[in-house]
């Protein structure tokens, strides 16, 4: 939930296709995503990089013209020395050449102004990137801090409700407004959650006293420190010379890889509950997204697309594993709104980012020049000014789940989460329903109708026929 993206959508048309440069509505993103902002930042940086190259080519061209003019002046001087009868004509030539020299000087001055303008644009982009990283740092800190309530083992419902999607949005806003401080990757949850009752405060003390969690906390604090160092280095690199910048970005990627290894440490995840695993995975996804961004900041577009594709696949698989490890209705209540937001927002933004990168990679040089001339300065990508109000309102995913829960049961709800991340499982269930419906004489439950049905309907039908089969098997036995 680090950023709210708002902006007027802009489409750039070329012979190779269209590029959508902005999201057309405000979207409160899930914890890992600041991708849309970085898509816009990277697009502007790509444009600036290309414009800089064009400017330097113009400088080279102008320098060549200066050299050519100088040679003409030298030639004219020889004519003055050797041919006195052409003094008047040569004088006119000298005057003309002087005019050319003046024109070239003006061109050089104009190019200098363009270079200064590009430097200013890079500074602006650096500021925008820094704002995004500050939000990302705060979000990872809040996500990690929530593990101090969840703990290592299975957490009770009251503990999970204290750090669910809605409460995490509120905590993030408190960090953003400097009402809470992230220290060593954690915040003072006793202070942040003091209004939620003594049971929550006792749970925090209980988790803090757990020896196993203290070991986890130490490792997570180290991982967050590496992540913080990497993002600070990336921000610094944006204001440096290109050769130094690329070196610093490479060092930052190494730090991110070390942090990622800690968050994905299988030994730390083996005994962790579904809720705890999700929070660790969200931190890992944020790091992997940052790694993809560093490739884009280095203009390595061929590396960005595979990174984003892998990240989307990893998110789906991680969510699938988390859902399968869900062991209680309390965990189900915690997970469903989170999984839905990841599906509806995070994955959509990452896919859009990847599509834009693939489109840019497909453009020939001639069409990349059209991209250079596109008015990306009109692109508006800013943090949401109403984030405090948004954090106070119940997220739509939470409201959706509360209504859905009235019409379903835990096994069906769990399958509905899986359908979001593994659509192929839904297709398997549709086939099962169709087969059983045919045997039972339900003629309307044909594959074409089931394809149009909601996840709720498919999951409930699947478990209806499963229960029917089990009942028949028990009757025969």
TISEPA-962859 format. One record per residue (C-alpha): residue number from 1; residue in one letter; x negated, y, z. Coordinates in steps of 0.001 Angstrom, whole numbers, plus 500000, padded with zeros to 6 digits. Each point is the difference from the previous one (the first is absolute). Example, Ala and Ser with C-alpha at 12.3 -4.5 7.8 and 13.67 -1.06 7.14 Angstrom:
- 1, A, 487700, 495500, 507800 .
- 2, S, 498630, 503440, 499340 .
% end
This chain:
- 1, X, 500000, 500000, 500000 .
- 2, X, 497107, 502431, 499573 .
- 3, X, 501515, 502247, 497363 .
- 4, X, 503240, 501203, 498552 .
- 5, X, 499611, 500497, 496296 .
- 6, X, 502004, 502711, 498273 .
- 7, X, 499660, 501443, 496565 .
- 8, X, 501515, 500772, 496643 .
- 9, X, 499492, 497085, 497628 .
- 10, X, 497919, 500820, 496910 .
- 11, X, 499584, 497837, 496905 .
- 12, X, 497059, 500369, 497619 .
- 13, X, 500709, 498622, 496544 .
- 14, X, 497258, 498657, 497743 .
- 15, X, 499897, 497653, 497007 .
- 16, X, 499187, 497224, 502439 .
- 17, X, 502970, 500498, 502304 .
- 18, X, 501125, 502040, 502969 .
- 19, X, 498430, 500740, 503387 .
- 20, X, 502171, 500711, 502987 .
- 21, X, 498040, 502356, 502214 .
- 22, X, 502203, 500352, 503057 .
- 23, X, 502680, 498338, 502077 .
- 24, X, 503255, 501840, 499470 .
- 25, X, 501409, 499798, 503493 .
- 26, X, 498842, 500164, 503579 .
- 27, X, 499121, 496530, 501274 .
- 28, X, 498978, 499291, 503601 .
- 29, X, 497341, 497393, 499390 .
- 30, X, 499118, 497006, 502109 .
- 31, X, 496914, 499945, 502208 .
- 32, X, 497393, 499070, 497442 .
- 33, X, 500941, 502186, 497065 .
- 34, X, 498519, 503296, 499009 .
- 35, X, 499518, 498669, 496540 .
- 36, X, 502234, 502392, 498066 .
- 37, X, 498064, 502988, 501270 .
- 38, X, 496746, 498372, 499014 .
- 39, X, 501418, 499110, 496574 .
- 40, X, 500621, 503700, 499443 .
- 41, X, 496663, 501019, 501510 .
- 42, X, 498126, 497480, 497879 .
- 43, X, 501832, 501095, 496856 .
- 44, X, 499037, 503604, 500677 .
- 45, X, 496440, 498969, 500760 .
- 46, X, 499854, 497982, 496793 .
- 47, X, 501233, 503056, 498080 .
- 48, X, 497461, 502222, 501760 .
- 49, X, 497200, 497520, 499321 .
- 50, X, 500852, 499932, 496280 .
- 51, X, 500348, 503790, 499894 .
- 52, X, 496581, 500306, 501654 .
- 53, X, 498473, 497749, 497351 .
- 54, X, 501607, 502138, 497292 .
- 55, X, 498672, 503141, 501634 .
- 56, X, 496471, 498641, 500132 .
- 57, X, 500270, 499066, 496314 .
- 58, X, 501027, 503596, 499277 .
- 59, X, 497004, 501247, 501992 .
- 60, X, 497710, 497772, 497918 .
- 61, X, 501628, 501304, 496808 .
- 62, X, 499674, 503626, 501096 .
- 63, X, 496363, 499430, 500967 .
- 64, X, 499408, 498675, 496505 .
- 65, X, 501605, 503116, 498548 .
- 66, X, 497733, 502196, 502146 .
- 67, X, 496970, 498109, 498722 .
- 68, X, 501199, 500343, 496406 .
- 69, X, 500561, 503727, 500446 .
- 70, X, 496543, 500385, 501519 .
- 71, X, 498501, 498316, 496963 .
- 72, X, 501961, 502348, 497731 .
- 73, X, 498636, 502986, 501917 .
- 74, X, 496448, 498660, 499564 .
- 75, X, 500590, 499552, 496289 .
- 76, X, 501307, 503523, 499664 .
- 77, X, 496932, 501352, 501776 .
- 78, X, 497744, 498302, 497447 .
- 79, X, 502013, 501578, 497199 .
- 80, X, 499544, 503442, 501580 .
- 81, X, 496228, 499496, 500138 .
- 82, X, 499556, 498601, 496506 .
- 83, X, 502608, 501831, 497924 .
- 84, X, 500104, 503719, 500754 .
- 85, X, 502404, 500656, 497101 .
- 86, X, 502716, 497989, 501772 .
- 87, X, 499803, 501852, 503313 .
- 88, X, 503543, 501362, 499722 .
- 89, X, 501445, 496590, 499118 .
- 90, X, 498055, 498285, 502771 .
- 91, X, 501156, 502614, 502490 .
- 92, X, 503565, 499158, 499119 .
- 93, X, 499243, 496302, 500459 .
- 94, X, 498400, 500714, 503369 .
- 95, X, 503108, 501933, 501016 .
- 96, X, 502154, 497065, 498912 .
- 97, X, 497815, 497522, 501849 .
- 98, X, 500143, 502177, 503107 .
- 99, X, 503757, 499845, 499751 .
- 100, X, 499799, 496205, 499839 .
- 101, X, 497703, 499932, 503014 .
- 102, X, 502512, 502143, 501899 .
- 103, X, 502839, 497680, 498970 .
- 104, X, 498051, 496924, 501069 .
- 105, X, 499171, 501667, 503330 .
- 106, X, 503691, 500615, 500537 .
- 107, X, 500715, 496351, 499196 .
- 108, X, 497379, 498886, 502536 .
- 109, X, 501580, 502280, 502614 .
- 110, X, 503400, 498530, 499189 .
- 111, X, 498669, 496481, 500409 .
- 112, X, 498509, 501003, 503345 .
- 113, X, 503421, 501203, 501139 .
- 114, X, 501505, 496659, 498952 .
- 115, X, 497381, 498114, 502014 .
- 116, X, 500813, 502139, 503046 .
- 117, X, 503697, 499288, 499485 .
- 118, X, 499321, 496266, 499828 .
- 119, X, 498008, 500206, 503229 .
- 120, X, 502991, 501706, 501658 .
- 121, X, 502350, 497284, 498709 .
- 122, X, 497705, 497321, 501426 .
- 123, X, 500063, 501779, 503360 .
- 124, X, 503815, 500075, 499902 .
- 125, X, 500136, 496286, 499162 .
- 126, X, 497556, 499285, 502801 .
- 127, X, 502314, 501784, 502428 .
- 128, X, 503000, 497992, 498792 .
- 129, X, 498063, 496742, 500342 .
- 130, X, 498871, 500958, 503494 .
- 131, X, 503599, 500613, 501070 .
- 132, X, 500921, 496558, 498719 .
- 133, X, 497141, 498339, 501871 .
- 134, X, 500878, 501779, 503228 .
- 135, X, 503522, 498630, 499726 .
- 136, X, 498675, 496538, 499157 .
- 137, X, 497654, 500015, 502995 .
- 138, X, 502848, 500956, 502315 .
- 139, X, 502307, 497336, 498582 .
- 140, X, 497466, 497193, 500381 .
- 141, X, 499345, 501185, 503545 .
- 142, X, 503707, 499832, 500878 .
- 143, X, 500450, 496594, 498377 .
- 144, X, 497022, 498625, 501865 .
- 145, X, 501108, 501566, 503284 .
- 146, X, 503344, 498192, 499773 .
- 147, X, 498155, 496716, 500560 .
- 148, X, 499434, 501154, 503585 .
- 149, X, 503716, 499365, 500577 .
- 150, X, 500399, 496978, 497738 .
- 151, X, 497007, 498202, 501489 .
- 152, X, 498583, 496733, 498698 .
- 153, X, 502753, 497505, 500740 .
- 154, X, 503742, 500238, 499403 .
- 155, X, 501405, 503325, 501163 .
- 156, X, 503443, 500493, 501545 .
- 157, X, 502705, 502000, 498259 .
- 158, X, 499638, 503115, 502144 .
- 159, X, 496277, 500183, 499195 .
- 160, X, 500570, 499661, 496265 .
- 161, X, 502781, 502577, 500006 .
- 162, X, 497555, 502499, 501519 .
- 163, X, 497731, 499816, 496924 .
- 164, X, 502392, 499126, 497181 .
- 165, X, 500185, 501875, 496696 .
- 166, X, 501957, 502938, 501395 .
- 167, X, 497897, 500385, 503153 .
- 168, X, 496794, 499759, 497963 .
- 169, X, 501229, 502859, 497807 .
- 170, X, 500542, 502087, 503133 .
- 171, X, 496558, 499136, 501378 .
- 172, X, 498376, 500938, 496722 .
- 173, X, 501733, 503369, 500064 .
- 174, X, 498755, 500569, 503551 .
- 175, X, 496445, 499316, 498841 .
- 176, X, 500463, 502295, 497017 .
- 177, X, 501239, 502805, 502266 .
- 178, X, 497024, 499376, 502344 .
- 179, X, 502281, 498986, 502836 .
- 180, X, 498101, 496698, 500129 .
- 181, X, 496313, 499325, 499408 .
- 182, X, 498548, 496972, 498229 .
- 183, X, 496921, 498924, 501947 .
- 184, X, 497932, 496992, 498909 .
- 185, X, 502880, 498946, 497790 .
- 186, X, 502611, 500044, 502784 .
- 187, X, 502334, 502495, 501659 .
- 188, X, 501224, 500280, 503578 .
- 189, X, 503198, 497984, 499637 .
- 190, X, 500927, 500395, 503657 .
- 191, X, 500203, 503734, 499432 .
- 192, X, 501664, 499642, 496589 .
- 193, X, 502649, 497508, 501164 .
- 194, X, 500545, 501214, 503553 .
- 195, X, 503612, 500863, 499216 .
- 196, X, 500920, 496446, 499021 .
- 197, X, 500156, 498526, 503470 .
- 198, X, 497854, 498144, 502507 .
- 199, X, 500248, 496688, 498165 .
- 200, X, 498035, 501374, 497043 .
- 201, X, 497357, 501521, 502293 .
- 202, X, 499651, 496680, 501814 .
- 203, X, 499593, 498242, 496650 .
- 204, X, 497193, 502391, 499030 .
- 205, X, 498207, 499274, 503293 .
- 206, X, 500522, 496275, 499505 .
- 207, X, 498494, 500057, 496515 .
- 208, X, 497114, 502203, 501151 .
- 209, X, 499128, 497458, 502706 .
- 210, X, 499987, 497083, 497549 .
- 211, X, 496417, 498853, 499441 .
- 212, X, 500670, 498780, 496473 .
- 213, X, 501576, 503275, 498952 .
- 214, X, 497079, 501957, 501460 .
- 215, X, 497736, 498006, 497699 .
- 216, X, 502301, 500790, 497056 .
- 217, X, 500099, 503682, 500957 .
- 218, X, 496197, 500258, 499992 .
- 219, X, 499777, 498546, 496495 .
- 220, X, 502844, 502176, 498705 .
- 221, X, 498398, 503115, 501477 .
- 222, X, 496770, 499203, 498144 .
- 223, X, 501950, 499394, 496782 .
- 224, X, 501826, 503310, 500331 .
- 225, X, 496706, 501764, 500633 .
- 226, X, 498605, 498611, 496726 .
- 227, X, 503156, 501064, 498185 .
- 228, X, 499794, 503497, 501497 .
- 229, X, 496336, 500355, 499003 .
- 230, X, 500793, 498877, 496445 .
- 231, X, 502875, 502447, 499497 .
- 232, X, 497963, 502882, 501419 .
- 233, X, 497156, 499128, 497623 .
- 234, X, 502423, 499923, 497058 .
- 235, X, 501322, 503442, 500916 .
- 236, X, 496439, 501336, 500236 .
- 237, X, 499052, 498403, 496671 .
- 238, X, 502699, 501971, 498164 .
- 239, X, 498076, 503248, 500552 .
- 240, X, 496614, 498645, 498917 .
- 241, X, 498036, 499678, 496767 .
- 242, X, 501244, 497140, 497798 .
- 243, X, 496917, 497785, 500503 .
- 244, X, 500077, 500437, 503784 .
- 245, X, 503770, 499545, 499975 .
- 246, X, 499837, 496607, 498286 .
- 247, X, 497344, 498809, 502441 .
- 248, X, 502053, 501083, 503021 .
- 249, X, 503142, 498386, 498587 .
- 250, X, 498092, 496734, 499576 .
- 251, X, 498895, 500164, 503649 .
- 252, X, 503599, 500737, 501034 .
- 253, X, 501236, 496913, 498154 .
- 254, X, 497528, 497891, 501970 .
- 255, X, 501373, 501393, 503279 .
- 256, X, 503558, 499333, 498872 .
- 257, X, 499085, 496401, 499175 .
- 258, X, 498627, 499510, 503520 .
- 259, X, 503143, 501461, 501573 .
- 260, X, 502202, 497835, 497782 .
- 261, X, 498162, 496841, 501086 .
- 262, X, 500839, 500765, 503633 .
- 263, X, 503693, 500630, 499352 .
- 264, X, 500247, 496780, 498005 .
- 265, X, 497936, 497924, 502432 .
- 266, X, 501853, 496625, 499991 .
- 267, X, 498944, 499269, 503581 .
- 268, X, 501747, 503143, 501208 .
- 269, X, 503140, 499212, 498027 .
- 270, X, 500371, 496306, 500890 .
- 271, X, 501834, 500538, 503304 .
- 272, X, 501578, 503357, 499151 .
- 273, X, 503783, 500335, 499706 .
- 274, X, 501766, 500876, 496758 .
- 275, X, 500418, 503631, 501096 .
- 276, X, 496335, 500280, 500981 .
- 277, X, 498886, 498460, 496701 .
- 278, X, 502081, 502481, 498018 .
- 279, X, 498433, 502955, 501797 .
- 280, X, 496485, 498644, 499335 .
- 281, X, 500853, 499394, 496348 .
- 282, X, 501350, 503531, 499574 .
- 283, X, 496654, 501356, 501205 .
- 284, X, 498201, 497686, 497561 .
- 285, X, 502184, 501133, 497076 .
- 286, X, 499197, 503645, 500759 .
- 287, X, 496294, 499200, 499839 .
- 288, X, 500355, 498092, 496721 .
- 289, X, 501939, 502904, 498521 .
- 290, X, 497222, 502367, 501067 .
- 291, X, 497461, 497746, 498275 .
- 292, X, 502019, 500218, 496770 .
- 293, X, 500013, 503763, 500346 .
- 294, X, 496200, 500177, 500261 .
- 295, X, 499729, 498247, 496622 .
- 296, X, 502368, 502573, 498513 .
- 297, X, 498050, 502885, 501512 .
- 298, X, 496946, 498552, 498223 .
- 299, X, 502023, 499895, 496751 .
- 300, X, 499664, 496191, 499869 .
- 301, X, 503493, 499420, 498629 .
- 302, X, 499201, 496434, 498898 .
- 303, X, 499437, 499109, 503661 .
- 304, X, 503049, 501833, 501390 .
- 305, X, 502665, 497965, 498192 .
- 306, X, 498792, 496562, 501201 .
- 307, X, 499713, 501378, 503550 .
- 308, X, 503599, 501212, 499955 .
- 309, X, 501274, 496799, 498420 .
- 310, X, 498199, 497897, 502606 .
- 311, X, 501311, 502201, 502807 .
- 312, X, 503618, 499576, 498878 .
- 313, X, 499584, 496218, 499838 .
- 314, X, 498313, 500002, 503392 .
- 315, X, 502802, 502022, 501570 .
- 316, X, 502606, 497560, 498719 .
- 317, X, 498060, 496980, 501238 .
- 318, X, 499218, 501574, 503385 .
- 319, X, 503664, 500900, 500500 .
- 320, X, 501034, 496480, 499023 .
- 321, X, 497618, 498557, 502610 .
- 322, X, 501244, 502424, 502661 .
- 323, X, 503659, 499155, 499277 .
- 324, X, 499293, 496279, 500255 .
- 325, X, 498367, 500511, 503401 .
- 326, X, 503110, 501759, 501367 .
- 327, X, 501185, 497989, 503019 .
- 328, X, 502729, 502040, 501656 .
- 329, X, 502923, 502264, 499269 .
- 330, X, 498135, 502848, 501716 .
- 331, X, 497186, 499656, 497480 .
- 332, X, 502536, 499816, 497192 .
- 333, X, 501540, 503302, 501149 .
- 334, X, 496528, 501542, 499987 .
- 335, X, 498865, 498581, 496654 .
- 336, X, 502985, 500463, 497690 .
- 337, X, 500026, 503846, 499790 .
- 338, X, 496202, 499992, 499661 .
- 339, X, 499987, 497416, 497189 .
- 340, X, 502775, 501796, 498144 .
- 341, X, 498150, 503313, 500113 .
- 342, X, 496811, 498354, 498773 .
- 343, X, 501948, 498446, 497124 .
- 344, X, 502054, 503073, 499067 .
- 345, X, 497273, 502641, 500368 .
- 346, X, 496427, 498772, 500389 .
- 347, X, 500023, 497474, 497181 .
- 348, X, 501877, 502379, 497699 .
- 349, X, 497428, 502758, 500512 .
- 350, X, 497054, 497638, 499494 .
- 351, X, 501538, 498648, 496802 .
- 352, X, 500546, 503545, 498714 .
- 353, X, 496396, 500856, 500823 .
- 354, X, 498736, 496930, 498128 .
- 355, X, 502208, 500714, 496974 .
- 356, X, 498592, 503509, 499731 .
- 357, X, 496436, 498707, 500220 .
- 358, X, 500677, 497359, 497315 .
- 359, X, 501562, 502661, 497785 .
- 360, X, 496971, 502269, 500359 .
- 361, X, 497681, 497094, 499174 .
- 362, X, 501935, 499282, 496805 .
- 363, X, 499681, 503529, 498591 .
- 364, X, 497548, 500657, 497178 .
- 365, X, 497648, 502953, 500328 .
- 366, X, 502262, 502201, 497882 .
- 367, X, 502949, 499469, 502331 .
- 368, X, 497905, 500439, 503105 .
- 369, X, 499429, 503526, 498698 .
- 370, X, 503775, 500502, 500111 .
- 371, X, 499875, 498850, 503599 .
- 372, X, 497351, 502631, 500665 .
- 373, X, 502304, 502728, 498730 .
- 374, X, 503025, 498804, 502003 .
- 375, X, 501044, 502516, 502643 .
- 376, X, 499361, 497882, 503062 .
- 377, X, 499770, 503196, 501982 .
- 378, X, 503806, 499965, 499959 .
- 379, X, 499988, 496701, 501856 .
- 380, X, 501228, 500465, 503539 .
- 381, X, 498798, 497437, 502497 .
- 382, X, 500251, 501133, 503589 .
- 383, X, 500605, 498522, 503412 .
- 384, X, 503663, 500132, 500906 .
- 385, X, 500788, 503113, 502010 .
- 386, X, 503017, 498232, 501504 .
- 387, X, 498059, 497002, 501331 .
- 388, X, 500920, 500827, 503594 .
- 389, X, 503701, 499928, 499123 .
- 390, X, 499497, 496790, 498025 .
- 391, X, 498309, 498317, 502955 .
- 392, X, 502942, 500853, 502258 .
- 393, X, 502544, 498410, 497645 .
- 394, X, 500442, 496245, 499895 .
- 395, X, 498275, 498695, 496841 .
- 396, X, 502397, 498635, 497348 .
- 397, X, 498371, 496563, 500216 .
- 398, X, 500955, 499781, 503661 .
- 399, X, 503618, 500958, 499271 .
- 400, X, 500122, 497544, 497082 .
- 401, X, 498810, 497167, 502223 .
- 402, X, 502492, 500752, 502769 .
- 403, X, 502881, 499695, 497502 .
- 404, X, 498498, 496922, 498382 .
- 405, X, 499575, 498244, 503325 .
- 406, X, 503777, 500087, 500534 .
- 407, X, 500521, 497952, 496820 .
- 408, X, 497234, 497444, 500299 .
- 409, X, 498032, 497785, 502385 .
- 410, X, 496268, 499737, 500858 .
- 411, X, 499056, 497309, 497474 .
- 412, X, 501779, 501831, 497202 .
- 413, X, 498407, 503322, 501003 .
- 414, X, 496574, 498402, 500005 .
- 415, X, 500559, 498652, 496492 .
- 416, X, 501196, 503403, 498814 .
- 417, X, 496651, 501449, 501070 .
- 418, X, 498205, 497255, 498103 .
- 419, X, 502061, 500714, 496870 .
- 420, X, 498586, 503545, 500003 .
- 421, X, 496410, 498767, 500000 .
- 422, X, 500402, 496676, 498184 .
- 423, X, 502777, 500312, 497368 .
- 424, X, 499204, 496483, 498743 .
- 425, X, 501384, 498555, 503247 .
- 426, X, 503316, 501693, 499327 .
- 427, X, 500096, 498367, 496558 .
- 428, X, 499434, 496612, 501628 .
- 429, X, 502860, 500628, 502414 .
- 430, X, 502265, 501108, 497140 .
- 431, X, 499332, 496709, 498240 .
- 432, X, 500804, 498052, 503183 .
- 433, X, 503251, 501939, 500501 .
- 434, X, 501036, 499449, 496388 .
- 435, X, 499428, 496256, 500243 .
- 436, X, 501894, 499641, 503266 .
- 437, X, 502812, 502281, 498810 .
- 438, X, 500530, 497885, 496895 .
- 439, X, 500356, 496868, 502134 .
- 440, X, 502426, 501799, 502336 .
- 441, X, 502090, 501425, 497153 .
- 442, X, 499096, 503670, 500488 .
- 443, X, 500066, 500981, 496332 .
- 444, X, 499169, 503672, 500531 .
- 445, X, 496591, 499327, 501574 .
- 446, X, 498198, 499606, 496685 .
- 447, X, 496408, 501236, 499454 .
- 448, X, 501063, 503119, 498082 .
- 449, X, 502242, 501138, 502880 .
- 450, X, 497432, 499143, 502636 .
- 451, X, 497414, 502157, 498235 .
- 452, X, 502283, 503001, 500515 .
- 453, X, 500695, 499208, 503658 .
- 454, X, 498346, 501857, 502883 .
- 455, X, 497234, 498473, 502112 .
- 456, X, 502525, 499832, 502829 .
- 457, X, 502435, 497935, 497918 .
- 458, X, 497326, 497612, 498698 .
- 459, X, 498454, 499396, 503427 .
- 460, X, 503372, 499452, 501682 .
- 461, X, 501147, 497614, 497253 .
- 462, X, 496740, 498085, 500208 .
- 463, X, 500382, 499438, 503731 .
- 464, X, 503695, 499206, 499605 .
- 465, X, 499196, 497114, 497656 .
- 466, X, 497007, 498953, 502133 .
- 467, X, 502243, 499739, 503054 .
- 468, X, 502608, 498145, 497910 .
- 469, X, 497425, 497459, 498853 .
- 470, X, 498719, 499455, 503526 .
- 471, X, 503549, 499539, 501296 .
- 472, X, 500759, 497422, 497293 .
- 473, X, 496761, 498168, 500727 .
- 474, X, 500845, 499796, 503715 .
- 475, X, 503518, 498733, 499189 .
- 476, X, 498601, 497206, 497823 .
- 477, X, 497456, 499060, 502671 .
% end
